[in-house]
Amino acid sequence: MLKVFALLTLLASSAVQAQTTLQSDLPLKYLELVHADAEARPLVIFLHGYGSNEADLIGMKFQLPAQYNYLSVQAPLALGEGRFQWFRKKGEGAYNGETDDLKVSGQKLRDFIAQAAQKYHTTPSKVYLIGFSQGAMMTYEVGLRPPVAVGGIAALSGRLLPVLKAELKAGQPPLPLSIFIGHGTADDPVPYKNGTAANTQLQKLGYKPQFHAYPGVGHSISAAELRDLNGWLQQLNP
């Protein structure tokens, strides 16, 4: 499911690509598009989808707030040349995750977030995960489990995995977490109903997700979704 979005391809110019080199000093490999100063800025971390890589989402940066720093990480499990995944699928058809993979990838991502926050002079409360598809599932996996790891998550075309849904219990106070959910109504690989189901369950748990439906959009990120993401991030750090 390697996604190369036409819009993002246009945004990721050759000049930008020349500025990005795969970094390996943190628990996960990553690309960085950051300010040269050491000012304490909010930090976005992009999480790509199944079969993609760290270069897939980095072009979104140019449609999002300029005052942020941006990183895009490479999932830890290799599928082939330039193709990676966060977890292996369990069963045919159902997009469930192998529990051991989720635990290992989740912990690596938590370690990455903590060390990246320190490196880029910010705090975890000013770190925001933006994930697409399988990456969106990882934003839920890390963001909704205590202890608090980030200040917000944006789940694009994702779902709450069954192993996490079973452990989210009503009656417990919600974590201090801002949540953005975006989903195209024509999505086939991860149907739209998964986005609405996540929104409903999170509301029952006391969260207040900002939910956006994109009529006619399939398993991709639209220009309208980028505008909404920009607005969400601007509200978090005006």
Long-range contacts (C-beta under 8 A, 24 or more apart in sequence): 1-49, 1-50, 1-51, 1-52, 1-133, 1-134, 1-189, 1-219, 2-51, 2-52, 2-56, 2-83, 3-49, 3-52, 3-56, 3-132, 3-133, 3-219, 3-220, 4-56, 5-56, 5-220, 5-221, 7-221, 7-222, 7-223, 7-226, 8-56, 8-57, 8-59, 8-60, 8-221, 9-59, 10-59, 11-59, 11-60, 11-62, 11-63, 12-55, 12-58, 12-59, 16-58, 16-59, 16-62, 17-55, 20-55, 20-58, 22-54, 22-74, 25-119, 26-112, 26-115, 26-116, 26-119, 27-108, 27-111, 27-112, 27-115, 28-73, 28-74, 28-75, 28-76, 28-108, 28-109, 28-112, 29-54, 29-73, 29-74, 30-54, 30-71, 30-72, 30-73, 30-74, 30-112, 30-116, 31-55, 31-58, 31-71, 31-72, 32-69, 32-70, 32-71, 33-58, 33-61, 33-69, 33-70, 33-71, 34-69, 34-70, 34-71, 34-120, 35-69, 38-121, 39-121, 40-121, 40-122, 40-123, 40-126, 41-67, 41-68, 41-69, 41-120, 41-121, 41-122, 41-126, 42-67, 42-68, 42-69, 42-122, 42-126, 42-127, 42-128, 42-151, 42-233, 42-236, 42-237, 43-68, 43-69, 43-70, 43-71, 43-116, 43-117, 43-120, 43-122, 43-126, 43-127, 43-128, 44-68, 44-69, 44-70, 44-71, 44-127, 44-128, 44-129, 44-130, 44-233, 45-70, 45-71, 45-72, 45-73, 45-112, 45-113, 45-116, 45-127, 45-128, 45-129, 45-130, 46-70, 46-71, 46-72, 46-73, 46-130, 46-131, 46-135, 47-73, 47-75, 47-86, 47-109, 47-129, 47-130, 47-131, 47-132, 47-135, 47-136, 47-138, 47-139, 48-72, 48-73, 48-74, 48-75, 48-84, 48-131, 48-132, 48-134, 48-135, 49-131, 49-132, 49-133, 49-134, 49-135, 49-136, 49-157, 50-85, 50-86, 50-89, 50-133, 50-134, 51-79, 51-83, 51-84, 51-85, 52-83, 52-84, 53-82, 53-83, 53-84, 56-132, 57-130, 57-132, 57-135, 60-130, 60-221, 60-226, 60-229, 63-223, 63-226, 63-227, 63-229, 63-230, 64-226, 64-229, 64-230, 64-233, 65-230, 65-233, 65-234, 65-237, 67-237, 68-233, 68-237, 69-120, 69-122, 71-116, 71-120, 73-109, 73-112, 75-105, 75-134, 75-135, 76-104, 76-105, 76-108, 77-101, 77-105, 85-134, 86-134, 86-135, 86-137, 86-138, 87-134, 95-134, 95-137, 95-159, 95-161, 95-189, 95-190, 96-161, 96-162, 96-163, 97-137, 97-161, 97-163, 99-163, 102-141, 102-161, 102-163, 105-138, 105-141, 106-138, 106-141, 106-142, 106-145, 109-138, 109-142, 110-142, 110-149, 113-142, 113-149, 113-150, 114-149, 124-148, 124-149, 124-150, 124-151, 125-150, 125-151, 125-176, 126-151, 126-237, 127-151, 128-152, 128-153, 128-154, 128-178, 128-233, 128-236, 129-153, 129-154, 130-154, 130-156, 130-229, 131-155, 131-156, 131-158, 132-156, 132-157, 132-158, 132-221, 133-157, 133-158, 133-189, 133-190, 133-219, 134-158, 137-161, 140-164, 140-198, 143-175, 143-177, 143-179, 144-168, 144-175, 144-177, 146-175, 148-175, 148-176, 148-177, 150-177, 151-176, 151-177, 151-178, 151-236, 152-177, 152-178, 152-179, 152-180, 152-232, 152-236, 153-177, 153-178, 153-179, 153-180, 154-179, 154-180, 154-181, 154-182, 154-229, 154-232, 155-179, 155-180, 155-181, 155-182, 155-195, 155-198, 156-182, 156-183, 156-221, 156-225, 157-182, 157-183, 157-184, 157-187, 157-189, 157-190, 157-195, 157-219, 157-220, 157-221, 158-183, 158-190, 158-194, 158-195, 158-198, 159-190, 159-194, 159-195, 159-197, 159-198, 160-194, 160-197, 160-198, 160-201, 165-201, 168-201, 168-205, 170-204, 170-205, 172-205, 173-206, 174-205, 174-206, 174-207, 177-207, 178-210, 178-232, 178-236, 179-207, 179-208, 179-209, 179-210, 180-209, 180-210, 180-212, 180-228, 180-229, 180-232, 181-209, 181-210, 181-211, 181-212, 182-211, 182-212, 182-214, 182-221, 182-225, 182-228, 182-229, 183-212, 183-213, 183-214, 184-213, 184-214, 184-215, 184-216, 184-217, 184-218, 184-219, 184-220, 184-222, 185-213, 185-214, 185-215, 185-216, 185-217, 186-215, 186-216, 186-217, 186-218, 187-217, 187-218, 187-219, 188-218, 188-219, 189-219, 190-219
